Each structure stands twice: as C-alpha cells, then as structure tokens.
Amino acid sequence: MSKQVTFKTEPKGKLTGSIRVTGDKSISHRSIMLGSLAQGTTNITGFLNGEDCLATIKAFRAMGVTIKGPENGNVTIQGVGLNGLKAPTDHLDMGNSGTAMRLLTGVMTGQSFDSVLVGDASLSTRPMRRITKPLSQMGANISTGDNGTPPLSIKGNTPLKGIHYDLPVASAQVKSAILLAGLYAEGETSVTEPAVTRDHTERMLCGFGYDVLTEGNKMSLQGGGELTATNIDVPADISSAAFFMVGASIAEGSDLTLEHVGINPTRTGVIDILKLMGADISLLNKKEVGGEPVADIRIRSAKLKGINIPEALVPLAIDEFPVLFVAACFAEGTTVLTGAEELRVKESDRIQVMADGLLACGADVTPTADGIIIKGGGLSSGEVDSHGDHRIAMSFAMAGLCAKGSIIINDCENVDTSFPHFIEIASKAGVGVKII
C-alpha cells in the first residue's frame, strides 16, 4: 500500500520571482526509449526524475540496457540498437504511466520475445484498444485484460507490415505507438490525425537520425532503419508550468517567470487559451535546444474573462484542462469546453472529478459528455478527492491561492509521478500549500 498524502491550502498572497519547474515528462520518456534503441551512447540533461519516467528506465534496464542515473537530471544510456533488447525475466511494470505503456507497446510488438506490460490500479482501468487495434492491423499479436484494459500480453517474433492509419481521435500516444512499431515493420507506416497533437516522437526520431516525413496532418516513416545516439536537453515541462501560469494569473499582484520551458507549438494550447481569457503572458529568451523550442515565460496577474474554448485548441491543451477549469472559476462570465471527451479516460475521469471537487468548493459548474460549463464567481473552502490523479491535486493546490478558505485535497501521493518537489517549488513561488 502506498502512503496516503493529503494537501492543505491557505489563501495566500501572490506568486513572484523566478522558478524552473521539472523536466518535460513526454520528452523524458521518449529520450529513454529512443536512447536505449539507438546505436551508441546517449547523454540526457534535464531529465524528469519522477516515478512515471523511472518506470520507463526500469523497463529498459530489465531488458538489458545499461542506464546510468538519473543524477541531478543527468542520464547516460548505452544503446543496444533496435534489435538488441533481451527478454525480461518478469512483467514490465509501467506504474501509473499511460504514456510509457502505450509507447512501449509499439516497441514491444517488434521484439523477438514475449512480454507482458502491467500497471497500477489506475492504469489498469485505462483503455488500450485504441493502440492494440492499429498494431494488430500491422500483424502484432496482443492480448488485453477485460474491457480492453491492461495487462497487455505481446507475442514476440511476429512479422509486422506497415499500414496507413487514420486516427479516429487525436492522440499523440496512439500516433507514437504506431510510428514506433513502424520502425520494425516492412515498408511504410503512416498516420493521419484529425487534429494536431504533440509531435515529440517525430522530432526526436529525426534527432536520432531516423527520417520521418510530415505532410500536413500525415506522418510517415520507412521500417528497417537505425537510430544513432545523440544528446538530449530536456526543457521544463509546459504541463507542469501550466499550474503556475494559472496561479500567477488569478492571484492579484503576481509577477512570476518560469525558466527554460518547452514551447513546442503542439503543446502551447494552454498559453493560447489563457491569453484568450485575458491573461498577461510573455515569452522571453526564445531559442531552440535539441530540436525543441524553449523560452522563459513571464506571467503577471490579470482579470480573466470566461470564453468558449475553441475546439481546435483542445488537443493542444488536453493535459492542462484541470487547472484551466480553476482559471475559469475565477474569471468573469461563463467558460464552455466542448470536444474534450478524451478527458474522461485519463488517470481519472477528469471532467467528473474536477466538477465534483469544484462543486464541493462552491463553484457553479455543469459537466457534459464532452466538456464542462463553468460560471465564474470564485471558490469557498472545501474538501476534495483527487482520486490519485496528480493533475487534479496540483490544480486544487493553485485554486487554494484565491479561495475564501482552506481546501483539503486527499489522495495526492501520485503528484510525485510527474512533479517531484512540487510542494517545495510551489511554496518558493508563494503558494500556500503543505502536506498534513
């Protein structure tokens, strides 16, 4: 049993100064996977030392890859090549990480040995048919648990053939799983997505010397190539930065700078949405590091207004909506989100769990099948359950900045999966939150 962690917030002041949030989780996962499958030594800096990413390291170590670190964000990988992995002696445990499970499934379909991917109680309820369906069309032999959930049992020594797949729902994880399986497939593998999703996999494959052709919303690659080791500098995670963007926007008198944040255009929906709401956000010191654009983000408090969130921005901010719901509670007018049914199959049903928590704190919210309607007006005190979802817990920590009283947030132990030292960094910036 993991220990129970409870947060308590106190309405407190403003966010000021400069902080650097933890490394990007999406890029950290992929750097371990591709570094392990490359020829040569890959050095990673800025790696996110969180439980999700450590699960990915543990899985590749179990398959014979020598990985040193993480130590102060530094990781060194002795790559074994695309066909150099060895059969693990036990199931590969992905913990709480849907990214690790879905992407690794793509890799494992091309191996010469059988494997079984398992996860914690939360991950074991998440839908996996969205990846097993296209991978099966490529020739993979994958069995799921009841209702298409983990564990995933993958048969090795199964020849794969390239396919073209039209994603029914925009999902970077599904796209990435198909492209990674495509490394092992005969011929061309291509994916067309209905809306733009994060493109870290395509960018990093190119960084490791593997050609990926992007034409509009279609990505394609040829199987049978190889990856060449490189150095990866992981920028700060915009999904983690998003909590502080909202906190500094709603807390009067705030002026906060977030350093060296990844501003990949497939991830900046949270900035676009907050700006539409009237947020005062500036991008400073823009540059490109390892194929990924980065910048310092300065946020000053502003009067926010409710908006109808454009559906085109939904895939570009899918992980940031819990904290955007908090912003909506402190905005003037009504905010309406539609086209976000994907939120119901994350670490929790983020629409319902956020709605329940906000209602418990006195908000005027109405959940819908594919979104939510939030009438601004602030929050009172209350007690909420994060249902083990790290993003829910951190969102309510920011809500506590401007609530009329304390908010008790239960079941917060999974915050460490994506944001180690969250409490310390938040407290440094001026958030009144502590573990009780």
C-alpha positions in Angstrom: 0.0 0.0 0.0 1.3 3.5 -0.9 1.2 6.1 1.9 -1.8 8.4 1.9 -0.8 12.1 1.2 -3.1 15.0 1.9 -2.5 18.6 0.9 -4.0 21.6 2.7 -4.0 25.1 1.1 -4.2 28.5 2.7 -5.3 31.6 0.8 -2.1 33.4 0.4 -0.7 36.4 -1.4 0.9 36.3 -4.8 3.4 34.4 -7.0 6.7 36.2 -7.6 10.3 35.6 -8.6 11.7 33.1 -11.0 11.4 29.3 -10.8 12.3 26.3 -13.0 9.7 23.5 -13.0 10.6 19.9 -13.6 11.7 18.5 -16.9 9.2 17.6 -19.6 7.7 14.2 -19.0 6.8 13.4 -22.6 10.3 14.2 -23.8 11.9 12.4 -20.8 10.0 9.1 -21.6 10.9 9.2 -25.3 14.6 10.0 -24.6 15.0 6.8 -22.6 13.1 4.7 -25.2 15.0 6.0 -28.3 18.3 6.3 -26.4 18.0 2.6 -25.5 17.2 1.6 -29.1 19.9 3.7 -30.6 23.5 2.6 -31.5 26.0 4.3 -29.2 25.9 6.5 -26.1 23.1 9.0 -25.4 23.5 11.7 -22.8 20.4 13.3 -21.4 20.3 16.5 -19.3 17.2 18.0 -17.5 15.6 14.5 -17.2 12.4 14.4 -15.1 13.2 12.2 -12.1 9.6 11.3 -11.4 8.0 7.9 -10.9 6.5 7.7 -14.3 9.8 8.2 -16.1 11.6 6.0 -13.7 9.2 3.2 -14.7 10.4 3.6 -18.3 14.1 3.4 -17.1 13.3 0.3 -15.1 11.7 -1.4 -18.0 14.6 -0.9 -20.3 17.1 -2.0 -17.6 15.0 -5.1 -17.3 15.7 -5.7 -21.0 19.4 -5.5 -20.7 20.1 -1.8 -21.3 22.8 -0.1 -19.2 21.4 3.2 -17.9 23.4 5.4 -15.5 21.4 7.9 -13.4 19.3 9.9 -13.1 21.6 12.1 -11.1 20.8 15.8 -10.9 18.8 15.4 -14.1 21.6 13.6 -16.0 21.2 10.2 -17.6 23.6 8.2 -19.7 22.4 5.3 -21.9 24.4 2.7 -23.6 22.1 2.0 -26.5 21.7 -1.6 -27.8 20.2 -0.9 -31.2 16.7 -1.6 -32.4 17.1 -5.4 -32.2 19.4 -5.5 -29.1 16.8 -5.8 -26.3 16.8 -9.0 -24.2 13.8 -10.8 -22.8 12.9 -9.6 -19.3 12.6 -12.1 -16.5 9.3 -10.6 -15.2 6.4 -8.4 -16.3 7.3 -4.9 -17.2 5.6 -2.6 -14.7 4.6 0.8 -16.1 3.2 2.1 -12.7 0.8 5.0 -13.3 2.1 5.9 -16.8 -0.2 5.7 -19.8 2.5 7.2 -22.0 5.0 4.6 -21.0 2.6 1.7 -21.5 1.2 2.9 -24.9 4.5 3.8 -26.4 6.4 0.8 -25.1 3.6 -1.5 -26.6 4.6 -0.2 -30.0 8.2 -1.0 -29.3 7.5 -4.5 -27.9 5.5 -5.6 -30.9 8.7 -5.7 -32.9 10.8 -7.8 -30.5 11.8 -11.4 -30.8 10.5 -12.3 -27.3 7.2 -12.3 -25.5 6.4 -9.6 -23.0 3.7 -8.5 -20.6 3.0 -4.9 -19.6 1.3 -4.2 -16.3 0.4 -1.1 -14.3 -1.0 0.2 -11.1 -4.7 0.2 -10.2 -5.4 3.4 -12.1 -3.5 2.4 -15.2 -5.2 -1.0 -15.2 -8.5 0.7 -15.9 -7.4 2.8 -18.9 -8.4 1.9 -22.5 -5.8 0.2 -24.6 -7.8 -1.0 -27.6 -7.0 2.3 -29.2 -3.5 1.1 -29.7 -4.0 -2.6 -29.9 -6.4 -2.2 -32.9 -3.9 -0.5 -35.3 -1.0 -2.5 -34.0 -2.9 -5.7 -34.7 -3.6 -4.5 -38.2 0.2 -4.3 -38.6 0.4 -8.0 -37.6 1.0 -7.7 -33.9 -0.4 -10.3 -31.5 -1.6 -8.5 -28.4 -4.0 -9.7 -25.7 -5.6 -7.3 -23.2 -7.4 -7.7 -20.0 -11.2 -7.5 -19.7 -12.7 -4.4 -21.5 -9.5 -3.8 -23.4 -7.5 -2.7 -20.4 -4.1 -3.8 -19.1 -2.3 -6.1 -18.6 -1.1 -6.3 -22.2 0.4 -9.6 -23.4 2.5 -9.2 -26.5 3.8 -12.2 -28.6 7.3 -11.8 -30.0 8.7 -13.0 -33.3 5.6 -11.6 -35.2 6.4 -10.0 -38.5 5.0 -6.5 -38.9 3.9 -4.8 -42.0 3.5 -1.1 -42.5 -0.1 0.3 -42.7 -1.7 3.7 -43.1 -3.9 4.5 -40.2 -6.4 7.3 -39.8 -6.7 8.2 -36.1 -10.4 8.3 -35.1 -9.5 10.6 -32.1 -6.4 12.9 -31.9 -3.9 11.2 -29.6 -0.1 11.6 -29.6 0.2 8.3 -27.6 -1.6 6.3 -30.3 0.3 8.0 -33.1 3.6 7.4 -31.3 2.9 3.7 -30.7 2.1 3.1 -34.4 5.3 5.0 -35.5 7.5 3.1 -33.0 6.1 -0.2 -34.2 6.7 1.1 -37.8 10.5 1.1 -37.0 10.2 -2.7 -37.1 7.7 -3.0 -39.9 8.2 -3.9 -43.5 7.5 -1.0 -45.8 6.0 2.4 -45.0 4.0 3.2 -41.8 1.9 6.3 -41.8 -0.6 8.0 -39.5 -3.1 10.8 -40.3 -4.5 12.7 -37.3 -7.8 14.6 -37.2 -6.2 17.5 -35.3 -2.6 18.4 -34.4 -1.2 16.6 -31.4 2.2 16.8 -29.7 5.0 15.9 -32.1 7.8 15.0 -29.7 8.2 11.5 -31.1 8.6 12.7 -34.7 11.1 15.4 -33.6 13.1 13.0 -31.5 13.2 10.3 -34.2 14.7 12.9 -36.5 17.1 13.9 -33.8 18.3 10.3 -33.6 18.8 10.3 -37.4 15.6 8.5 -38.4 13.7 10.2 -41.2 10.1 11.0 -40.5 8.1 12.7 -43.3 5.5 15.2 -42.1 2.9 16.4 -44.7 0.2 18.4 -43.0 -1.5 16.0 -40.6 0.1 12.9 -42.0 3.3 11.4 -40.6 5.2 8.5 -42.3 8.4 6.5 -42.0 10.1 3.5 -43.6 10.9 0.5 -41.5 14.3 -1.1 -41.2 16.5 1.9 -40.5 18.5 2.5 -37.4 18.8 5.1 -34.6 22.1 6.9 -33.9 22.8 8.0 -30.4 22.6 11.8 -29.6 22.5 14.2 -26.7 19.1 15.4 -25.4 18.5 18.5 -23.3 15.0 18.2 -21.8 13.3 21.5 -21.3 11.0 22.3 -18.4 7.5 20.8 -18.8 4.8 23.2 -20.0 2.2 20.9 -18.4 3.9 21.5 -15.0 4.4 25.2 -15.8 0.7 25.5 -16.5 -0.2 25.3 -12.8 1.9 28.3 -12.1 0.6 30.2 -15.2 -2.9 29.9 -13.8 -1.8 30.6 -10.2 0.0 33.8 -11.2 -2.9 34.9 -13.5 -5.5 34.7 -10.7 -3.5 35.8 -7.7 -3.5 39.6 -7.6 -0.1 41.3 -7.6 1.7 38.3 -9.1 4.7 38.6 -11.4 6.3 35.2 -12.0 8.9 34.0 -14.5 9.1 30.3 -15.4 12.6 29.4 -16.8 13.5 27.3 -19.9 10.0 26.0 -20.6 9.4 23.9 -23.7 7.1 25.8 -26.1 6.6 23.2 -28.7 3.7 24.5 -30.8 1.8 21.3 -30.4 1.8 21.9 -26.6 1.1 25.6 -26.2 -2.7 25.4 -26.2 -2.7 26.4 -22.5 -1.0 29.7 -23.3 -3.4 30.4 -26.2 -6.4 29.6 -24.1 -5.2 31.8 -21.1 -4.5 34.6 -23.5 -8.0 34.4 -24.9 -9.2 34.7 -21.3 -7.2 37.9 -20.9 -4.0 36.5 -19.2 -0.8 38.6 -19.3 1.8 36.2 -20.6 5.0 37.0 -22.3 7.6 34.7 -23.9 11.2 35.8 -23.4 14.6 34.5 -24.5 13.2 32.2 -27.2 15.7 29.7 -28.6 15.8 26.1 -29.9 17.5 23.4 -27.9 17.9 19.8 -29.3 15.1 20.4 -31.9 12.6 21.7 -29.3 11.7 25.4 -28.9 12.1 26.8 -25.4 11.5 30.2 -23.7 11.2 31.9 -20.4 7.5 32.6 -19.6 6.6 35.7 -17.6 3.1 35.8 -16.1 1.5 38.8 -14.4 -1.8 38.8 -12.7 -4.8 39.8 -14.9 -8.6 40.0 -14.8 -9.7 36.9 -16.7 -12.9 36.5 -18.6 -14.9 33.4 -19.5 -14.7 32.1 -23.1 -16.0 29.4 -25.4 -12.8 27.4 -25.7 -12.0 26.8 -29.5 -12.2 23.0 -30.2 -9.0 23.3 -32.4 -7.1 24.1 -29.2 -8.4 21.1 -27.2 -5.7 18.5 -28.3 -3.0 21.2 -27.7 -4.0 21.6 -24.0 -5.5 18.2 -23.2 -3.4 17.7 -20.0 -3.8 21.3 -18.8 -7.6 21.4 -18.6 -7.9 20.6 -14.9 -6.1 23.8 -14.0 -7.8 25.7 -16.7 -11.1 24.8 -15.0 -9.7 26.6 -11.9 -8.9 29.7 -14.0 -12.4 29.6 -15.3 -13.8 29.7 -11.7 -12.0 33.0 -11.1 -12.9 34.5 -14.5 -15.7 36.9 -15.1 -18.6 35.2 -17.0 -19.0 31.7 -18.3 -16.4 29.3 -19.8 -17.6 26.5 -22.0 -15.5 23.5 -23.1 -16.6 21.0 -25.7 -14.9 18.3 -27.8 -12.8 17.0 -24.8 -14.3 13.6 -24.2 -10.6 12.3 -24.1 -10.5 13.9 -20.6 -12.8 11.1 -19.3 -10.2 8.4 -19.9 -7.1 10.0 -18.3 -5.7 9.0 -14.9 -9.2 9.7 -13.7 -12.4 11.0 -15.4 -11.0 14.5 -15.2 -14.3 16.1 -16.2 -16.3 14.5 -13.4 -13.6 14.5 -10.8 -12.9 18.2 -11.3 -16.6 19.0 -11.4 -17.1 17.1 -8.1 -14.2 18.9 -6.5 -15.2 22.4 -7.7 -18.8 21.8 -6.6 -17.5 20.9 -3.2 -15.8 24.3 -3.1 -18.9 26.2 -4.0 -18.4 26.6 -7.8 -21.2 26.8 -10.4 -20.2 24.0 -12.8 -22.1 21.6 -15.1 -20.2 18.6 -16.5 -21.2 17.5 -20.0 -20.4 14.4 -22.0 -17.5 16.0 -23.8 -16.7 19.0 -21.6 -17.9 21.4 -18.9 -19.7 24.7 -18.3 -18.2 26.9 -15.6 -19.7 30.1 -14.3 -17.0 32.3 -12.7 -17.5 33.6 -9.2 -14.7 32.2 -7.1 -14.4 29.4 -4.7 -15.0 28.9 -1.0 -13.3 26.4 1.3 -13.9 22.7 0.8 -12.6 19.1 0.8 -11.9 17.4 -2.4 -10.7 13.9 -3.6 -8.1 13.9 -6.4 -8.7 10.1 -7.0 -5.0 9.6 -7.2 -4.7 11.9 -10.2 -1.6 14.2 -9.9 -3.0 16.9 -12.2 -6.3 17.2 -10.1 -4.3 17.5 -6.9 -2.0 20.3 -8.2 -4.9 22.1 -9.8 -6.7 22.4 -6.5 -3.4 23.5 -4.8 -3.5 26.5 -7.2 -7.2 27.0 -6.6 -6.3 27.5 -2.9 -4.5 30.7 -3.7 -7.7 32.6 -4.2 -10.3 30.5 -2.4 -12.1 32.1 0.5 -10.8 29.5 2.9 -8.6 26.4 3.1 -9.0 23.5 0.7 -8.2 19.9 1.8 -7.0 17.7 -1.1 -7.0 14.0 -0.5 -5.1 11.2 -2.3 -2.2 13.3 -3.5 0.6 10.7 -3.4 0.8 10.4 -7.2 1.9 14.1 -7.6 5.5 12.7 -7.4 4.8 10.7 -10.6 5.0 13.9 -12.7 6.2 16.7 -10.5 8.8 15.8 -7.8 9.3 18.5 -5.1 6.0 20.2 -6.2 5.3 21.4 -2.6 8.8 23.0 -2.2 8.7 24.7 -5.6 5.2 25.9 -5.2 6.0 27.3 -1.7 9.1 29.1 -3.0 6.9 30.8 -5.6 4.4 31.9 -2.9 1.7 29.2 -3.0 0.2 28.4 0.5 0.2 24.6 0.3 1.5 22.0 2.7 1.3 18.3 3.4 -0.7 17.5 6.5 
